[in-house]
Structure formats: C-alpha cells, structure tokens
Amino acid sequence: MTDYTATVTVRLKRGVLDPEAETTQQALERLGFDLDDLRSADRFEVDLDAPDADEAAERAGEMAERLLANPTIHDYDVAVAER
Amino acid sequence: MGGVTVAVVQFGGSNCDRDAVRALEHVGVDAERVWHGDGLPADTDGIVLPGGFSYGDYLRAGAMAARDPIMDEVRAAADEGVPVIGICNGAQIGSESGLTPGAFTTNASARFQCEPVRLRVERADTPWTAAYDEGDVIEVPIAHGEGRFEIGESAHADLVADDRVLFRYCDAEGNVTDAANPNGSTDNVAGVLGERETVAVLMPHPERATLPDLGRSTDGAGILTAFA
C-alpha cells in the first residue's frame, strides 16, 4: 500500500450561472483589478492508502460521484500524487 | 390511534419542523417531529422534509442531510407510495438525495431572499394540488439563498414532457415571466414532482401561508391537506 493524496476539483459546468464568482469578480474590479472573467472551484485533498495510483483515483472519483460533486451542476477531476 | 401520522423529519439544523407540525395540525393532520437519528416510526403515513439549514449548508445546501441514513428509509417509503414533500431546505435535501430531478443552487441575486411570491399551479391532479385548479395563482413566501432550480437541458425537456413541474413562479395574473422569477430558476420552476406524484419538493413555504393569524396568505394550506 502506498500513501496518496487525491485532489478532487469540483467546478460548475460551463454555462451554469455562478453568482458568487460574479460577485467576487465585481469586488475585484471595484479594487481596481482588470480581468475578463473569473471562475471558482472547490478543491478537496483526500489522503488515502491504496495499492496503486489508479485505485486511489478510482476511490476519490467515487467520492466525487456520491457526495463531493452534484452531477446536475458540476464537473470534477481527480489528480493523485504520492505523499 | 387511527388516522394519518405524518413524520416531520428533524435534522441537525432544521428550523421549520415545529412550524410544519403546527400548520399540519391546523389542517387536521396528525403530525409529529421525528429526530433523524431515531428513524421513521412504523406508522408513518406521510413524510415532510422541513426547511432550515441542516448541517450548516456545508458542501451544498441539503448535501449532508441527503446522505443521512434516515433518507434510505424515506426513499423506501416513497417507493411504496407514502407521500413525501420537501420544503425549502427539505427541497434541497430531496433533490440532493435523488427523490426529485434537478438541483437547487445559489440565487441569481447571490442574496438570501425572504419575500412573498406567487406560484402558478401547473397540475391540479396531484395530491399536493387537489385543492386548487390548474392555472390557479397562489401566494406563498420564500426564504432561501439557494433556491435557483438548475437542470440539464435534456433532463429539463424530460421534466416538461413528463409534466412533472408542479409550480412555477408567476405574476399576479399567472404569467410566467422573468420579472416574477425571484431567483433565476430555470423555466421559473418552483416545485417539481418525483417519479411518483406522491413525491414533491418546492422552495416556497406552504407552512408559512397556512395559519390565518400569521400573515397575508393562507394559500399554502391546500398543499398540506394532501396528507389529510
């Protein structure tokens, strides 16, 4: 078994309105920053032991499917690194 | 003891459970609060998932409560035809748990909105709307920050084709317009049906528009009489 950190990034699907990101963008612009767009995402870092990286990724992916993401509005990706 | 007993499921952070019991009793329905950890009573003849902020809206509104073990019992009861309604946070829990299609997420305004809204009754042939006629306009309050109904394009087409939209936000004349849409919901959807007509969720609060001494509308009472 190897120690891994699986990083699950959950973001809104393209085209789904993100009022919090819009509000954040407006606040940045009010501070004088010039930007074209801003998107936000949630990142979960899951420490786990697995026989190999593929299995670590599979388990983290299942976590995303069942809880961390809502498939109606979210896409997600998983990246695994040894820790 | 005979009659119908409705279980109002209380999660950590529910706060409309007592209101729901009061309103149900007002329309003659025997109701009791049930702590989620105790499971559903054997004589449960109806289920309300009440409003509130279960588990602090952590992750997403309703996400944690939707994975609570009692929800397996709620789904099993729903599959057997026990009427289930999710109100506000209960609607978010219902959609997160797969009882109903779509998702409720951050209002387009990015604000918490607490205000009366008007709903057009899109179907009158369900237990929830038998007290109304199709096209009726009822006034019921909303109180939510995450009530914007989102659903993928093809799932939305299915929802409409299957006639599972129960209520839409509308103006006083019943016109479904952008101006009457308080939160940016897709297709002005305020409430939807599950696979069975006995399962429904809605963001507005019928229990806050039932008791005559509470305010401006008692239009919500007809929804709760589904359990009578």
Interface residues (C-beta under 8 A of the other chain):
Chain A: V16 L17 D18 P19 E20 E22 T23 R66 L67 L68 N70 T72 I73
Chain B: L59 R60 A63 R67 S95 E96 P101 G102 A103 T105 T106 N107 A108 S109 A110 R148 E150 I151 G152 A155 G184
